[in-house]
């Protein structure tokens, strides 16, 4: 399935199913959030995942955990190797506060909410996303964050194996700074076990 620029879609996965997120043109971020089924109170947790991995940049072989410390995904393959799990999905407030925009766009946060509406997951339940292909540099002295152009090239992908039944929402990110100020699609493949 193709996710058009600045939009999101959701998909249900069973245990063992694989989700492949592909950057078809290069330098396009995809925000990924996940919730356990049928209990959507359990969600993909950056805090737990980073804590248990003891590092900021997760890649092949790493496990992505839920807020209940249960494995949600295993990263089976990663051709890019650089993603972010620290920043929240862009929102209309992001555009106002960081970019100084006056027009109201939903951003990834609003697009995720729309994609998750059938599951009654509203804006207050959108967690920090696993920002696939996002390149965030951290200054070792000051801790300052800098969003740089993604390192992903056309055809780069991440393959995630679901460790439990999930609903997953995936974006083609709407933030210019995250995507080198170009908006492109994201491709998604679901491989059923």
N, C-alpha and C positions, 0 to 999 in steps of 0.2 A: 504494500500500500504506500502511496505517496502522501506525505503531509505537506500541503502547500505552505509557502512562506507565511510567517506570522500567524500560525494557526496551531491547533492541537487535535489529537484523536485519542480515543481510549480503546483498549483491547483487554479481553480476559485471557488469562493463561492458567493452565493446569500444572500441577507438579510435574517437573521434567520438561515442560515445553521450553523452547528457546526463543528469545526475542533478539533479533539482529537489527541494530540501528546503524544505518548507512548514511554517510555524507556523500551524496552523488556528485557534487560539484566542487567540494572543498571549502574549508573555512566557514562552516555553518554549525552553530551550536544547537543541541537538542536537550531541553530540560525533561527529565524523567522522574515521575513520582509513582509510587506504588502503594496499594492498600491490600491487606489480606481479605480474602473472601471466605465465608460470608461476613466476617466481623471486620468491617472497614474502619474500626477504631485503631487497629494495628497498622502502622505505616512504615515506609522506608525511612530509616533514621541515619542522617549524616553523622550525628554525634556518636552513636553506637558503632557505626561502621569504621569511622576514623579512629576511635578509641581502641577498638580491638585490633585493627591493622597496625596501629602505632605509627602511622604516617599519613600525609595529606593526599598523595596522589596514588589512587588505586588503579590496578591493571590486572592482567591475566593471572588467574589463580586466587584473587582476592574474593572475599565474601562480603556482600552487602546485607547488613542486619536490619531488623525491625526495631522499633522502640521497645519491644519486649525481649530483645536480645536473641531473637530467632533468625536463622538464615532465611533471607528472602530470595536472593540471587547469588549465583556464583558467576564471576566473570570468566568465561571459557576461552575467549579470544579477544584480542585488542590490537588492532594494527596501528593505532595512533599513539597510545600510551600516555596521553595527557588529558585529564579531565578535571573538573572542579566539583567539590562537594561541600563548599563553604558558603556560597552566595545564594540568596533567595531568588525565586523566579522574578523576572522584571514585571513591573506593574504600572498602572497609571501614575502611582506615586513616585516610582522610580523615574519615570520620564519627566515628571514635574520637578523633583528634587535634584536629580543628577544632571539631566539634560536641559532643564529649564523650558520644557514644552508646555504649551497651554492647552493644546488639543488633547482630548481624553481618548486614549487607545487602551484596550484591555491588557496588552502585554501578555507574557506567558502565564502570569497568575490568572488573569481573566479567561484566557484560552483553556487553561487546565480546568478551571471551575466549570466552564461550558461542557468540556469533554466528560467531566465526572458528574454532571447533573443527574443522570439516571441512577446514580448511586447515593444521592443526597449528600455529596461531599461539597461543602461550601467553602468560601474564601478563607474563613478562619481555620480551616483544617488543611490548607495547602502547606506542606513542610518545605524545608530546604530541599531543593532538587538535586539529583545526580545530574550535573550539567555536562553531558557527554560532549567531548571535543572542546570544551571551554578552557582557555589558557589564562590562568590567573597566576601572576608572579607575586611572590611575597618577599619584601626586603628583610634580610636576615637581621639587620640592626634595629630598624624602626617598626617592623611588622606591617608596614604600609602595603596595601593591596593594589595591584595594577592589572587591569584587564587588558590583555594583549590579543592580537589576532590569533584565531585558532591555528594549531599546528596541523590540523587534519588536511589531507589532500583528497582529491576526487577518488571515491571508492573506498576510503578508509571506513572501518566498521568496528563495532563492539558487539560481541555475542554473549548474551546473558542467559543462564539457565535458571528457570524458576524453581525455587525450593519448597514452594507451597502454592495453593491456588491464589491468584492475584487479579486485581484490576490495575492496569498500568495506563497512565496517561503520558503521552509523548508530544513534545512541541517541535516546531521549527521556529527557533527563538526569534523574538521581536525586537531585541535590544541591539541597536547599531554598533555600539562599542564592542559587544561580544562577538560580532560577526564581521569585523573589519568593514563596517558600514555598508554591507550588501546583505540582502535578504534572499535566501535560497530555500529550496525544499529539503526535507529529510525523508529518506526511504526507510520503511520498516518491513521486516519479514518475520512471520511467526512460523516456527517449525514445531509441529505437534509431535509429542512423543508417542 
